[in-house]
Amino acid sequence: MKILAIIPARSGSKRLPGKNVKILKGKPLIEWSIDAIKDIDEICDILISTDDPIAAEISHNSGVLVPWLRPAELADDLSSSADVALHALNWYENNNCEVDGVLLLQPTSPFRHKETIIKGINLFKQNKQCSIVGFSPAQSHPWLCFKINGLIMDSFFAENSKKLRSQDLPPAFVVNGSFYLISPENLRITNSFYASQIIPLISDRPEEAIDIDSEWDWRLAEFIADEFL
């Protein structure tokens, strides 16, 4: 099986400028994702899609594929991950070889364990018609969430959900942003990493749910990195 791993690293973060090249415990953030997938047999190439020359240089020095700087029309706030991945996939298959899967790894999720990645790849081997997406247990159960209705708080769900004990609620999960794997065919059909059927790659490790988007997230990542290394 040949899987193309794509790491998107746009330069335009507003909440935490330059986060993809920011140094986390001695190495740029983007290198954490590169290092996590090196030496996995099924991954035929690691391609970095970035509009940032600094991220491109760091990635090139790490020995991965940086064939171009991402076009401006794919580097703004409206650009979707699927569009970015399709641009990279089309280039790769036109210039190298066809692949069986497209793995998207956001650099803002630095604490993936290699065994989790391999587990996700094995799930894909068994379910190629589905997409494999990383999930973590929800910290706040949706049945316990409320919305403001005028001056009053209303439950998002049925009225009787307020009477349920937390231990009686069914398990709830959220997309953690750390892992997306789909076939090229499904990616092109859906223009999304969510196929009509999604197989969850569930992680109970809280560090794998970290998605760095703010200064507070960065401080938490620095704390976790001491234990992760």
N, C-alpha and C positions, 0 to 999 in steps of 0.2 A: 504493500500500500504506500502511495505517495501523498503526503500531506504538505501543503504549502502553509507555513506559519507567517502571518502578517501582523506586524506591530505598528499601529498607527500612532504618530507622534506629532501632532499639530503644535505649532508654536504659540498660538493665540490665546492661551489661558488668561482669563481676566482675574479670577479669584486668587490664583497662585501663579504669578508670571514665571515662565521658564521652568515649570515643575518637571518636565520630562528629562531635563539635563541637570536638575538640582542634585547635589551630592547627598546621598543617603548612606551614612556609615561607610564612607570611603569610595563609593562608586556612584556614577550617575544613575538616576532612577531607571532610565530605559535599559540599562545593563542588567538590572535584576530580572527582567522578563527574558532578555536574550539568554542569560546564563541558565534560566530555569528549563529551557527546552533544547539546549545543546546536547548532543549525543543521544537523542531519542531516535531510534532507527527509522520510524515511520515518517519523520519530518525530513523532506527532501531539500528544503531550503527555508531560510529565515529572511523575509523581505521587510525592510523598514520603509514605511510610507510617511515621509515627513517633508514639510516645507522649510524646516529649520536647518541651516547649514551646520550649526554646532551639533545638533542631534545626528545629522548625517555623518559628520566626521567621527564622532564617538562610535557610532554603529559600524562604520567602515573599519575603524581600528579594532573593533571586536570580531572582525572576520565574517560579518554577515553581508547580505546583499542590499546595496543602496544604489539602485540603477539610475535614479533621477531625484530631483526635488519635486514634490507634489505640486500639480498645477494650482494656481490661485483659486480657481472656481471650486476646488475640492478642499480648500483650507479655510473656509469661513465658518461662521456659527451655524449655518444651515446645512452644512455637508453631513450626510449620514455615514455611519460606519459601513453600511452595505455599499454605498456608492464608492467609498474609498477602497474597500476590499475588491469590488468588481474591477476598478481601474487597475489595481495591482495584479489581480488574477488574469485579466485579459492580456496584459503586457507579458506576464510570465509564460502563459501557455502559447502565446505567439512567438516568443523568443527562446523558449527552453523546451518544455514538455507539458503534456496534459497531466493533471493531478486528480486524485480521488477525493480529496477533502481540502477545505479551506478553514484554517484555524486562526481566529482573531484573538489576540492577547493584548489587552489594554495595558500600557506601561504603568498606569496608576494603580494597578493591583500587583504589588511587588512580592507578595508573600505566598506564592503558589508552591506547593510541594510537588516534586517530580512525580511521586506516586499518584497524586491526584490527576496530573496531566495524563499519565499513562492509563489510568482508569477511564478517563474520558475518551481517549483514543480507542480503547477496547470496546467501550459502549458503542462507539460509532461503527466499528467493524461489524458489530452484530445488528446494527440498526441504520444502515446507510440511507434509508429513505427518510429518516428523521434528522432533526438537528439536536445536538447535544449542547446544553446550556448550563452554566454554573449557577447553583442555588445555595443559599444558606438559610437556616432557620430565622424567621422574622423576629426581630427584637420586640416589636409591639404587634400584638395580634390584631388583624383588621376588624374583627368583630368587636373589639374594644375601642375602636376609634370613633370620634365624633366630628360633626361639622357644625358651623354656625348658621343658624336659620333666624335671621333678624337679630334679636338679642338672646335667643335661646339656643342651647346646645342640643342637637339631634344626633341620634345614632346613625351611622352610615348604613346600617343594616336593619333587620326586623326589630321591632320593639322588644320582643322577648329576648333578644341577644343580651340586653342589659342584665338579665336575671341569671345568665349562665356563669358558672364558676370558671376561672381560667383553666383549671385542670380538666374541665369537661369539653373544652374547645378542641376541634380537630387541629392537627399540626398545620402551621402556615409557613410558607417559604417565600423568599424574595430573591430576585436575580442579583447576584453579587458582582457581576461585571468582570469576573476573572477568566471566563472560558466560554468561547463560542466556536462550535465546529459543525460544518455543514458541507454537503456535496456542492460542487460547482453548479450542477444542474439546478438544485433547489435554490441556491443563491441567485441564479439568473432568473428563475421563474418568479420568486417571491420578492426579489430586491430587498431581502431581509435575512437576518440570521435566525429568524423564527419560522421554521417550516410549519406545515399544517399539523405535524405531530412533533412534539418536543419531548426528548428524554432528559430528565434532570440528572446533572452531576452534582450530587448533594455533598456539601462539606460541612462537618460539624466543627471544624477548626476555625475559631473566630478571626484569626489573622488572615485567612484566605478571603474573608468578606471585606477587608479594608479596601476602600476605593478613595484614593487621595484627590481631593478637590478643593481643599481649603487649608489655611495655615493650621487650624486645629487638627485636621486630618494628618498633616505633616508631623506635628508634634507627637501624635499618637504613633505614627509609623516609626519615628526615631526611637521611641520607647520599645516598640515591638522588635525592631531590628536587632537590638542587643541580645534578645532571646533567640531570634531566628537564625542568626549567623552561627 
